[in-house]
């Protein structure tokens, strides 16, 4: 069977629509499991950052930086 010109154009349009559908679905967002992993990673990072900031040495350094910033002579 020979394909008509009209059949080829319709086929191309179908392929374009299918590929556009794939692109839209691919960038639709994260699934629930990806959100869960992202939240766990964020919480772990926040916990590590909290431990670092509340440690004695870092706390002293931060107080020194703030103290020097407040005592700057203009």
VENSULVEN-V654848 format. One record per backbone hydrogen bond with DSSP energy under -0.5 kcal/mol. CO is the residue of the C=O (numbers start at 1). NH is the residue of the N-H. If there is no record, write none. Layout:
# VENSULVEN-V654848
CO | NH
CO | NH
This chain:
# VENSULVEN-V654848
4 | 8
5 | 9
6 | 10
7 | 11
8 | 12
9 | 13
10 | 14
11 | 15
12 | 16
13 | 17
14 | 18
15 | 19
16 | 20
17 | 21
18 | 22
19 | 23
20 | 24
21 | 25
22 | 26
23 | 27
25 | 28
31 | 35
32 | 36
33 | 37
34 | 38
35 | 39
36 | 40
37 | 41
38 | 42
39 | 43
40 | 44
41 | 45
42 | 46
43 | 47
44 | 48
45 | 49
46 | 50
47 | 51
48 | 52
49 | 53
50 | 54
51 | 55
52 | 55
55 | 59
56 | 60
57 | 61
58 | 62
59 | 63
60 | 64
61 | 65
62 | 66
63 | 67
64 | 68
65 | 69
66 | 70
67 | 71
69 | 72
